[in-house]
Amino acid sequence: MNKVFNRIIKYFDSVMFFLFLFIMVLILFIYNLTKINHKIKSFNDYSITINSIKILDNEFESLINNKATFINYDGVVEKINLKYELLQKLNNKEFYGDYDLELKNLVYDLNYKWKEKHQYLERFKSNNSAIIGSFNYIIELIKNMKLTQNIDIKDGVLLDNSLSLLFKLFVNIDFDKQVLEENVENLKQLSLKYDKSDFHFLFKKYNSTINELLNLNNIKSQLLEIDVKNKLELIESKLHQEYDKSIDKQLNIAILLFLISVVFLIISILNYIKSVRIKKELKAFKYAVENSDNSIVMTDINRNIIYVNESFEKVTGYRREDVLGKNPHILKSGRLPSDFYKNMNDILDKGEKWSGEFVNVNKFGDIYYETASITPIFNDDELTGYLAIKLNVTDYVKQQEKVEFIAHHDNLTLLPNRRSLEKKVNEYIHECLEKEKKFALYFIDLDGFKNVNDTLGHDIGDLLLKEVAKIFKDTLRNEDFVFRIGGDEFAIIIKYSNEEIDLEIIANKIIENINKPIFIKNHEINVGCSIGISLFPKDAQDLKNLLKYSDMAMYKAKQNGKNRVEFYDK
């Protein structure tokens, strides 16, 4: 996973990435605007549909309220079919997909009421058509009876009044029910008086027409009681409500997407400006490397030189073409022991950074001193080479700086000495008092070192001290400090700000690593160490007592059997 991640990081272009995000958000923004436009069109379409249904419903009610012989039933059928088409449009799934599902129930109720109203409308049409036919038939029958029958003038007037009363009832003009009953009774008497089939048929037809008219009025009342308008208003209100809510939501999304796109665009521009600046910096860095006073050397994984800068040429006397493909060992002066290079190579082989000093020889045989930092170069977690940055410190070493270095470092192990320890402890005391931090002072004495000197000689003892110093440095963190304060005595400072760090575990780790066999010139050497620890500010707040207490604790560890750790305890 780390390799994949590193490859992604390697080829990651922030400018293109944020530009891609900007384009994607912009597409979403345009898509959202399209959805808003679609919702507006749908809302207008549905609003027009509902208004059309309202208009048709009003026309049907007008038709019912104004009965007349000139009703265009073909037109009514067309309008009924049109209303079904409009209702079917509201039944479309897109209608519920765009808005609240509650509309489905409202539209369902509207359909139910319309079907019920349609049934009454069909009955109204049928009854109205039959009444109009009966009414025309009665008119023709009375007209024919007057022409063919010998009817009294008074009876003729009675027939005309009956026809007038029937017309009033048909067109909903107010009439007296008692007069209607009297008129029916008069027609009955006429049918008995003349005893003619026309009079008998007229009476029956007149009476049945009155019943049909009364039934028609009943149908009209029931039809008008079906409240379709209320359902349409509820649907329209709900549609407006859901439309406003939906549009507000889409507009908020559109604003958000617009703002995000602006942010991504700004980031893309800033990254582009940054990339331009980085390119300029890289050019400047390349120029700085080429013209640096430090010698810069790059090698491949086999330690063969693949690049040197101009400063290298000046310091060593070699031209670039002379050293490309060669090993930096061509600069060895022979003044450093082989263990020095072995130690360096061991560290580099582990993929770790190495720092130290070289005593090299140039092309003309002159000795010069360099401080160097060699860093492994990794590409996708794979070691591909090394970068060495070296500073010519010949004058520096020979003059004041070298004296200062020797004054503060042990010339054998190159560890800071007792003077450096005192300086560092005082710095830490001041710093920790200000920042309320803590540190521990380890006082370490090697167990069995005197025996090594007595049996193997001081040369081996010196090499052992150097190996021990390396073990200390390898065991500790980069921020911890180790000092050689004399003979086989060492000191370590560990700073911490909480109780999570286990000082005893660290001490036991040091003891464990020192206890491992150390091989020097075919000799297997086994030594141990006793460690005493004092804590700042718990045990003391000054250098003198911290050293005293850690020294006391160290001697307590020796008294208790050596090769162990003891904390100072009052």
Contacts in CASP RR format, 6 or more apart in sequence:
PFRMAT RR
TARGET T0000
AUTHOR 0000-0000-0000
METHOD contacts of the structure
MODEL  1
MNKVFNRIIKYFDSVMFFLFLFIMVLILFIYNLTKINHKIKSFNDYSITI
NSIKILDNEFESLINNKATFINYDGVVEKINLKYELLQKLNNKEFYGDYD
LELKNLVYDLNYKWKEKHQYLERFKSNNSAIIGSFNYIIELIKNMKLTQN
IDIKDGVLLDNSLSLLFKLFVNIDFDKQVLEENVENLKQLSLKYDKSDFH
FLFKKYNSTINELLNLNNIKSQLLEIDVKNKLELIESKLHQEYDKSIDKQ
LNIAILLFLISVVFLIISILNYIKSVRIKKELKAFKYAVENSDNSIVMTD
INRNIIYVNESFEKVTGYRREDVLGKNPHILKSGRLPSDFYKNMNDILDK
GEKWSGEFVNVNKFGDIYYETASITPIFNDDELTGYLAIKLNVTDYVKQQ
EKVEFIAHHDNLTLLPNRRSLEKKVNEYIHECLEKEKKFALYFIDLDGFK
NVNDTLGHDIGDLLLKEVAKIFKDTLRNEDFVFRIGGDEFAIIIKYSNEE
IDLEIIANKIIENINKPIFIKNHEINVGCSIGISLFPKDAQDLKNLLKYS
DMAMYKAKQNGKNRVEFYDK
2 381 0 8 1.000
3 380 0 8 1.000
3 381 0 8 1.000
6 380 0 8 1.000
6 381 0 8 1.000
7 380 0 8 1.000
10 379 0 8 1.000
10 380 0 8 1.000
14 271 0 8 1.000
14 274 0 8 1.000
14 275 0 8 1.000
15 268 0 8 1.000
15 271 0 8 1.000
15 272 0 8 1.000
15 275 0 8 1.000
18 264 0 8 1.000
18 267 0 8 1.000
18 268 0 8 1.000
18 271 0 8 1.000
19 264 0 8 1.000
19 268 0 8 1.000
21 264 0 8 1.000
22 261 0 8 1.000
22 264 0 8 1.000
22 265 0 8 1.000
22 268 0 8 1.000
25 257 0 8 1.000
25 260 0 8 1.000
25 261 0 8 1.000
25 264 0 8 1.000
26 261 0 8 1.000
28 257 0 8 1.000
29 254 0 8 1.000
29 257 0 8 1.000
29 258 0 8 1.000
29 261 0 8 1.000
32 250 0 8 1.000
32 253 0 8 1.000
32 254 0 8 1.000
32 257 0 8 1.000
33 254 0 8 1.000
35 250 0 8 1.000
36 247 0 8 1.000
36 250 0 8 1.000
36 251 0 8 1.000
36 254 0 8 1.000
39 98 0 8 1.000
39 243 0 8 1.000
39 246 0 8 1.000
39 247 0 8 1.000
39 250 0 8 1.000
40 247 0 8 1.000
42 94 0 8 1.000
42 95 0 8 1.000
42 98 0 8 1.000
43 239 0 8 1.000
43 243 0 8 1.000
46 89 0 8 1.000
46 90 0 8 1.000
46 95 0 8 1.000
46 239 0 8 1.000
47 236 0 8 1.000
47 239 0 8 1.000
49 86 0 8 1.000
49 89 0 8 1.000
49 90 0 8 1.000
50 90 0 8 1.000
50 232 0 8 1.000
50 235 0 8 1.000
50 236 0 8 1.000
50 239 0 8 1.000
52 82 0 8 1.000
52 86 0 8 1.000
53 83 0 8 1.000
53 86 0 8 1.000
53 87 0 8 1.000
53 232 0 8 1.000
54 229 0 8 1.000
54 232 0 8 1.000
56 79 0 8 1.000
56 82 0 8 1.000
56 83 0 8 1.000
56 86 0 8 1.000
57 83 0 8 1.000
57 228 0 8 1.000
57 229 0 8 1.000
57 232 0 8 1.000
59 79 0 8 1.000
60 76 0 8 1.000
60 79 0 8 1.000
60 117 0 8 1.000
60 121 0 8 1.000
61 224 0 8 1.000
63 71 0 8 1.000
63 76 0 8 1.000
64 121 0 8 1.000
64 124 0 8 1.000
64 220 0 8 1.000
64 223 0 8 1.000
64 224 0 8 1.000
65 220 0 8 1.000
67 128 0 8 1.000
67 170 0 8 1.000
67 171 0 8 1.000
67 172 0 8 1.000
67 216 0 8 1.000
68 171 0 8 1.000
69 132 0 8 1.000
69 135 0 8 1.000
69 136 0 8 1.000
71 125 0 8 1.000
71 128 0 8 1.000
73 125 0 8 1.000
73 129 0 8 1.000
76 121 0 8 1.000
76 125 0 8 1.000
80 118 0 8 1.000
80 121 0 8 1.000
83 114 0 8 1.000
87 107 0 8 1.000
87 110 0 8 1.000
87 111 0 8 1.000
87 114 0 8 1.000
89 95 0 8 1.000
90 107 0 8 1.000
90 110 0 8 1.000
90 235 0 8 1.000
91 107 0 8 1.000
91 111 0 8 1.000
95 103 0 8 1.000
95 107 0 8 1.000
96 103 0 8 1.000
96 104 0 8 1.000
98 246 0 8 1.000
99 238 0 8 1.000
99 239 0 8 1.000
99 242 0 8 1.000
99 243 0 8 1.000
99 246 0 8 1.000
100 238 0 8 1.000
100 242 0 8 1.000
102 238 0 8 1.000
103 235 0 8 1.000
103 238 0 8 1.000
103 239 0 8 1.000
103 242 0 8 1.000
106 231 0 8 1.000
106 234 0 8 1.000
106 235 0 8 1.000
106 238 0 8 1.000
107 235 0 8 1.000
109 231 0 8 1.000
110 228 0 8 1.000
110 231 0 8 1.000
110 232 0 8 1.000
110 235 0 8 1.000
113 226 0 8 1.000
113 227 0 8 1.000
113 228 0 8 1.000
113 231 0 8 1.000
114 228 0 8 1.000
116 226 0 8 1.000
117 223 0 8 1.000
117 226 0 8 1.000
117 228 0 8 1.000
120 219 0 8 1.000
120 222 0 8 1.000
120 223 0 8 1.000
120 226 0 8 1.000
121 223 0 8 1.000
123 219 0 8 1.000
124 216 0 8 1.000
124 219 0 8 1.000
124 220 0 8 1.000
124 223 0 8 1.000
127 212 0 8 1.000
127 215 0 8 1.000
127 216 0 8 1.000
127 219 0 8 1.000
128 216 0 8 1.000
130 212 0 8 1.000
131 170 0 8 1.000
131 209 0 8 1.000
131 212 0 8 1.000
131 213 0 8 1.000
131 216 0 8 1.000
134 205 0 8 1.000
134 208 0 8 1.000
134 209 0 8 1.000
134 212 0 8 1.000
135 166 0 8 1.000
135 167 0 8 1.000
135 170 0 8 1.000
135 209 0 8 1.000
137 205 0 8 1.000
138 163 0 8 1.000
138 166 0 8 1.000
138 202 0 8 1.000
138 205 0 8 1.000
138 206 0 8 1.000
138 209 0 8 1.000
139 163 0 8 1.000
141 198 0 8 1.000
141 201 0 8 1.000
141 202 0 8 1.000
141 205 0 8 1.000
142 159 0 8 1.000
142 160 0 8 1.000
142 162 0 8 1.000
142 163 0 8 1.000
142 202 0 8 1.000
144 198 0 8 1.000
145 151 0 8 1.000
145 159 0 8 1.000
145 198 0 8 1.000
145 199 0 8 1.000
145 202 0 8 1.000
146 156 0 8 1.000
146 159 0 8 1.000
149 194 0 8 1.000
149 196 0 8 1.000
149 198 0 8 1.000
151 159 0 8 1.000
151 194 0 8 1.000
155 190 0 8 1.000
155 193 0 8 1.000
158 183 0 8 1.000
158 186 0 8 1.000
158 187 0 8 1.000
158 190 0 8 1.000
159 187 0 8 1.000
159 190 0 8 1.000
161 183 0 8 1.000
162 183 0 8 1.000
162 186 0 8 1.000
162 187 0 8 1.000
162 206 0 8 1.000
165 175 0 8 1.000
165 179 0 8 1.000
165 180 0 8 1.000
165 183 0 8 1.000
166 206 0 8 1.000
166 209 0 8 1.000
166 210 0 8 1.000
166 213 0 8 1.000
167 173 0 8 1.000
168 174 0 8 1.000
168 175 0 8 1.000
169 175 0 8 1.000
169 180 0 8 1.000
169 210 0 8 1.000
169 213 0 8 1.000
170 213 0 8 1.000
172 217 0 8 1.000
180 210 0 8 1.000
184 206 0 8 1.000
184 207 0 8 1.000
184 210 0 8 1.000
187 199 0 8 1.000
187 202 0 8 1.000
187 203 0 8 1.000
187 206 0 8 1.000
187 207 0 8 1.000
188 203 0 8 1.000
190 199 0 8 1.000
190 203 0 8 1.000
191 199 0 8 1.000
191 200 0 8 1.000
191 202 0 8 1.000
191 203 0 8 1.000
193 199 0 8 1.000
289 296 0 8 1.000
289 309 0 8 1.000
290 309 0 8 1.000
290 310 0 8 1.000
291 309 0 8 1.000
291 310 0 8 1.000
291 311 0 8 1.000
292 309 0 8 1.000
292 311 0 8 1.000
293 311 0 8 1.000
293 391 0 8 1.000
293 392 0 8 1.000
294 311 0 8 1.000
294 389 0 8 1.000
294 390 0 8 1.000
294 391 0 8 1.000
295 308 0 8 1.000
295 309 0 8 1.000
295 311 0 8 1.000
295 312 0 8 1.000
295 315 0 8 1.000
295 316 0 8 1.000
295 370 0 8 1.000
295 388 0 8 1.000
295 389 0 8 1.000
295 390 0 8 1.000
295 391 0 8 1.000
295 392 0 8 1.000
296 307 0 8 1.000
296 308 0 8 1.000
296 309 0 8 1.000
296 311 0 8 1.000
296 312 0 8 1.000
296 387 0 8 1.000
296 388 0 8 1.000
296 389 0 8 1.000
296 390 0 8 1.000
297 305 0 8 1.000
297 307 0 8 1.000
297 308 0 8 1.000
297 312 0 8 1.000
297 328 0 8 1.000
297 387 0 8 1.000
297 388 0 8 1.000
297 390 0 8 1.000
298 305 0 8 1.000
298 306 0 8 1.000
298 307 0 8 1.000
298 308 0 8 1.000
298 377 0 8 1.000
298 385 0 8 1.000
298 386 0 8 1.000
298 387 0 8 1.000
298 388 0 8 1.000
299 305 0 8 1.000
299 306 0 8 1.000
299 328 0 8 1.000
299 385 0 8 1.000
299 386 0 8 1.000
299 388 0 8 1.000
300 306 0 8 1.000
300 384 0 8 1.000
300 385 0 8 1.000
301 383 0 8 1.000
301 384 0 8 1.000
301 385 0 8 1.000
303 327 0 8 1.000
303 328 0 8 1.000
303 386 0 8 1.000
304 325 0 8 1.000
304 326 0 8 1.000
304 327 0 8 1.000
305 323 0 8 1.000
305 324 0 8 1.000
305 325 0 8 1.000
305 326 0 8 1.000
305 327 0 8 1.000
305 328 0 8 1.000
306 324 0 8 1.000
306 325 0 8 1.000
307 324 0 8 1.000
308 318 0 8 1.000
308 320 0 8 1.000
308 323 0 8 1.000
308 324 0 8 1.000
312 318 0 8 1.000
312 320 0 8 1.000
312 323 0 8 1.000
312 390 0 8 1.000
313 319 0 8 1.000
313 320 0 8 1.000
315 362 0 8 1.000
315 368 0 8 1.000
315 370 0 8 1.000
315 392 0 8 1.000
316 323 0 8 1.000
316 331 0 8 1.000
316 360 0 8 1.000
316 362 0 8 1.000
316 363 0 8 1.000
317 362 0 8 1.000
317 363 0 8 1.000
317 364 0 8 1.000
318 330 0 8 1.000
318 362 0 8 1.000
318 363 0 8 1.000
322 363 0 8 1.000
323 330 0 8 1.000
328 388 0 8 1.000
331 358 0 8 1.000
331 360 0 8 1.000
331 361 0 8 1.000
331 362 0 8 1.000
332 341 0 8 1.000
332 360 0 8 1.000
332 361 0 8 1.000
333 359 0 8 1.000
333 360 0 8 1.000
333 361 0 8 1.000
333 367 0 8 1.000
334 359 0 8 1.000
334 361 0 8 1.000
335 359 0 8 1.000
335 367 0 8 1.000
336 358 0 8 1.000
336 359 0 8 1.000
339 463 0 8 1.000
339 466 0 8 1.000
343 470 0 8 1.000
344 354 0 8 1.000
344 356 0 8 1.000
344 374 0 8 1.000
347 353 0 8 1.000
347 354 0 8 1.000
348 354 0 8 1.000
348 374 0 8 1.000
348 376 0 8 1.000
348 386 0 8 1.000
351 376 0 8 1.000
351 383 0 8 1.000
352 376 0 8 1.000
353 373 0 8 1.000
353 374 0 8 1.000
353 375 0 8 1.000
353 376 0 8 1.000
354 373 0 8 1.000
354 374 0 8 1.000
355 371 0 8 1.000
355 372 0 8 1.000
355 373 0 8 1.000
355 374 0 8 1.000
356 371 0 8 1.000
356 372 0 8 1.000
356 373 0 8 1.000
357 369 0 8 1.000
357 370 0 8 1.000
357 371 0 8 1.000
357 372 0 8 1.000
357 393 0 8 1.000
357 397 0 8 1.000
358 369 0 8 1.000
358 370 0 8 1.000
358 371 0 8 1.000
358 372 0 8 1.000
358 390 0 8 1.000
359 367 0 8 1.000
359 368 0 8 1.000
359 369 0 8 1.000
360 367 0 8 1.000
360 368 0 8 1.000
360 369 0 8 1.000
360 370 0 8 1.000
361 367 0 8 1.000
361 368 0 8 1.000
362 368 0 8 1.000
367 394 0 8 1.000
368 392 0 8 1.000
368 394 0 8 1.000
369 392 0 8 1.000
369 393 0 8 1.000
369 394 0 8 1.000
369 396 0 8 1.000
369 397 0 8 1.000
369 398 0 8 1.000
370 390 0 8 1.000
370 391 0 8 1.000
370 392 0 8 1.000
370 393 0 8 1.000
371 390 0 8 1.000
371 391 0 8 1.000
371 393 0 8 1.000
372 388 0 8 1.000
372 389 0 8 1.000
372 390 0 8 1.000
372 391 0 8 1.000
373 388 0 8 1.000
373 389 0 8 1.000
373 390 0 8 1.000
374 386 0 8 1.000
374 387 0 8 1.000
374 388 0 8 1.000
375 386 0 8 1.000
375 387 0 8 1.000
375 388 0 8 1.000
375 389 0 8 1.000
376 383 0 8 1.000
376 385 0 8 1.000
376 386 0 8 1.000
377 383 0 8 1.000
377 384 0 8 1.000
377 385 0 8 1.000
377 386 0 8 1.000
377 387 0 8 1.000
378 384 0 8 1.000
393 401 0 8 1.000
396 402 0 8 1.000
397 405 0 8 1.000
407 419 0 8 1.000
408 416 0 8 1.000
408 417 0 8 1.000
408 419 0 8 1.000
408 420 0 8 1.000
408 423 0 8 1.000
409 415 0 8 1.000
409 416 0 8 1.000
409 417 0 8 1.000
409 420 0 8 1.000
410 416 0 8 1.000
410 417 0 8 1.000
410 484 0 8 1.000
410 486 0 8 1.000
412 462 0 8 1.000
412 465 0 8 1.000
412 466 0 8 1.000
412 484 0 8 1.000
413 465 0 8 1.000
413 466 0 8 1.000
413 468 0 8 1.000
413 469 0 8 1.000
413 484 0 8 1.000
414 469 0 8 1.000
415 469 0 8 1.000
415 472 0 8 1.000
415 482 0 8 1.000
415 483 0 8 1.000
415 484 0 8 1.000
415 490 0 8 1.000
416 424 0 8 1.000
416 481 0 8 1.000
416 482 0 8 1.000
416 483 0 8 1.000
416 484 0 8 1.000
417 483 0 8 1.000
417 484 0 8 1.000
417 485 0 8 1.000
417 486 0 8 1.000
418 483 0 8 1.000
418 485 0 8 1.000
418 486 0 8 1.000
418 491 0 8 1.000
420 483 0 8 1.000
421 483 0 8 1.000
421 485 0 8 1.000
421 491 0 8 1.000
421 493 0 8 1.000
422 543 0 8 1.000
424 481 0 8 1.000
424 483 0 8 1.000
424 493 0 8 1.000
425 441 0 8 1.000
425 493 0 8 1.000
425 543 0 8 1.000
425 546 0 8 1.000
425 547 0 8 1.000
426 543 0 8 1.000
428 439 0 8 1.000
428 493 0 8 1.000
428 495 0 8 1.000
428 536 0 8 1.000
429 536 0 8 1.000
429 541 0 8 1.000
429 542 0 8 1.000
429 543 0 8 1.000
431 437 0 8 1.000
432 438 0 8 1.000
432 439 0 8 1.000
432 495 0 8 1.000
432 536 0 8 1.000
432 537 0 8 1.000
433 537 0 8 1.000
433 541 0 8 1.000
435 497 0 8 1.000
437 495 0 8 1.000
437 496 0 8 1.000
437 497 0 8 1.000
438 495 0 8 1.000
438 496 0 8 1.000
438 497 0 8 1.000
438 535 0 8 1.000
438 536 0 8 1.000
438 537 0 8 1.000
438 538 0 8 1.000
439 493 0 8 1.000
439 494 0 8 1.000
439 495 0 8 1.000
439 496 0 8 1.000
439 535 0 8 1.000
439 536 0 8 1.000
440 493 0 8 1.000
440 494 0 8 1.000
440 496 0 8 1.000
440 503 0 8 1.000
440 533 0 8 1.000
440 534 0 8 1.000
440 535 0 8 1.000
440 536 0 8 1.000
441 491 0 8 1.000
441 492 0 8 1.000
441 493 0 8 1.000
441 533 0 8 1.000
441 534 0 8 1.000
441 535 0 8 1.000
441 536 0 8 1.000
441 546 0 8 1.000
441 547 0 8 1.000
441 550 0 8 1.000
442 491 0 8 1.000
442 492 0 8 1.000
442 493 0 8 1.000
442 494 0 8 1.000
442 507 0 8 1.000
442 510 0 8 1.000
442 531 0 8 1.000
442 532 0 8 1.000
442 533 0 8 1.000
442 550 0 8 1.000
443 489 0 8 1.000
443 491 0 8 1.000
443 531 0 8 1.000
443 532 0 8 1.000
443 533 0 8 1.000
443 534 0 8 1.000
443 547 0 8 1.000
443 550 0 8 1.000
443 551 0 8 1.000
443 553 0 8 1.000
443 554 0 8 1.000
444 472 0 8 1.000
444 489 0 8 1.000
444 490 0 8 1.000
444 491 0 8 1.000
444 492 0 8 1.000
444 510 0 8 1.000
444 529 0 8 1.000
444 530 0 8 1.000
444 531 0 8 1.000
444 532 0 8 1.000
444 554 0 8 1.000
445 488 0 8 1.000
445 489 0 8 1.000
445 490 0 8 1.000
445 529 0 8 1.000
445 530 0 8 1.000
445 554 0 8 1.000
445 558 0 8 1.000
446 468 0 8 1.000
446 488 0 8 1.000
446 489 0 8 1.000
446 490 0 8 1.000
446 514 0 8 1.000
446 527 0 8 1.000
446 528 0 8 1.000
446 529 0 8 1.000
447 527 0 8 1.000
447 528 0 8 1.000
447 529 0 8 1.000
447 530 0 8 1.000
447 558 0 8 1.000
447 562 0 8 1.000
447 563 0 8 1.000
448 527 0 8 1.000
448 528 0 8 1.000
449 461 0 8 1.000
449 464 0 8 1.000
449 465 0 8 1.000
449 487 0 8 1.000
449 488 0 8 1.000
449 527 0 8 1.000
450 488 0 8 1.000
452 460 0 8 1.000
452 461 0 8 1.000
452 464 0 8 1.000
452 525 0 8 1.000
452 527 0 8 1.000
453 460 0 8 1.000
453 461 0 8 1.000
456 523 0 8 1.000
456 525 0 8 1.000
460 520 0 8 1.000
460 521 0 8 1.000
460 523 0 8 1.000
460 525 0 8 1.000
463 520 0 8 1.000
463 521 0 8 1.000
464 518 0 8 1.000
464 520 0 8 1.000
464 525 0 8 1.000
464 527 0 8 1.000
465 484 0 8 1.000
465 487 0 8 1.000
465 488 0 8 1.000
467 518 0 8 1.000
467 520 0 8 1.000
468 490 0 8 1.000
468 514 0 8 1.000
468 518 0 8 1.000
468 527 0 8 1.000
469 482 0 8 1.000
469 484 0 8 1.000
469 490 0 8 1.000
471 510 0 8 1.000
471 513 0 8 1.000
471 514 0 8 1.000
471 518 0 8 1.000
472 482 0 8 1.000
472 490 0 8 1.000
472 492 0 8 1.000
472 510 0 8 1.000
473 482 0 8 1.000
474 513 0 8 1.000
475 506 0 8 1.000
475 509 0 8 1.000
475 510 0 8 1.000
475 513 0 8 1.000
476 482 0 8 1.000
476 492 0 8 1.000
476 494 0 8 1.000
476 506 0 8 1.000
476 510 0 8 1.000
477 494 0 8 1.000
479 495 0 8 1.000
480 492 0 8 1.000
480 493 0 8 1.000
480 494 0 8 1.000
480 495 0 8 1.000
481 492 0 8 1.000
481 493 0 8 1.000
482 490 0 8 1.000
482 491 0 8 1.000
482 492 0 8 1.000
483 490 0 8 1.000
483 491 0 8 1.000
483 492 0 8 1.000
483 493 0 8 1.000
484 490 0 8 1.000
485 491 0 8 1.000
491 547 0 8 1.000
491 550 0 8 1.000
492 510 0 8 1.000
494 501 0 8 1.000
494 503 0 8 1.000
494 506 0 8 1.000
496 503 0 8 1.000
503 533 0 8 1.000
503 535 0 8 1.000
503 567 0 8 1.000
504 565 0 8 1.000
504 567 0 8 1.000
507 531 0 8 1.000
507 532 0 8 1.000
507 533 0 8 1.000
507 565 0 8 1.000
508 565 0 8 1.000
510 529 0 8 1.000
510 531 0 8 1.000
511 528 0 8 1.000
511 529 0 8 1.000
511 531 0 8 1.000
511 563 0 8 1.000
511 564 0 8 1.000
511 565 0 8 1.000
514 527 0 8 1.000
514 528 0 8 1.000
514 529 0 8 1.000
515 526 0 8 1.000
515 527 0 8 1.000
515 528 0 8 1.000
515 563 0 8 1.000
517 524 0 8 1.000
517 525 0 8 1.000
517 526 0 8 1.000
518 524 0 8 1.000
518 525 0 8 1.000
518 526 0 8 1.000
518 527 0 8 1.000
519 525 0 8 1.000
528 562 0 8 1.000
528 563 0 8 1.000
529 563 0 8 1.000
530 554 0 8 1.000
530 555 0 8 1.000
530 557 0 8 1.000
530 558 0 8 1.000
530 562 0 8 1.000
530 563 0 8 1.000
530 564 0 8 1.000
530 565 0 8 1.000
530 566 0 8 1.000
531 553 0 8 1.000
531 554 0 8 1.000
531 557 0 8 1.000
531 564 0 8 1.000
531 565 0 8 1.000
531 566 0 8 1.000
532 550 0 8 1.000
532 551 0 8 1.000
532 553 0 8 1.000
532 554 0 8 1.000
532 556 0 8 1.000
532 557 0 8 1.000
532 565 0 8 1.000
532 566 0 8 1.000
532 567 0 8 1.000
532 568 0 8 1.000
533 550 0 8 1.000
533 553 0 8 1.000
533 565 0 8 1.000
533 566 0 8 1.000
533 567 0 8 1.000
533 568 0 8 1.000
534 540 0 8 1.000
534 545 0 8 1.000
534 546 0 8 1.000
534 547 0 8 1.000
534 549 0 8 1.000
534 550 0 8 1.000
534 553 0 8 1.000
534 567 0 8 1.000
534 568 0 8 1.000
535 567 0 8 1.000
535 568 0 8 1.000
536 546 0 8 1.000
539 545 0 8 1.000
539 546 0 8 1.000
539 549 0 8 1.000
539 568 0 8 1.000
539 570 0 8 1.000
540 546 0 8 1.000
540 548 0 8 1.000
540 549 0 8 1.000
549 568 0 8 1.000
550 568 0 8 1.000
552 568 0 8 1.000
553 566 0 8 1.000
553 567 0 8 1.000
553 568 0 8 1.000
553 569 0 8 1.000
554 566 0 8 1.000
556 566 0 8 1.000
557 564 0 8 1.000
557 565 0 8 1.000
557 566 0 8 1.000
560 566 0 8 1.000
END
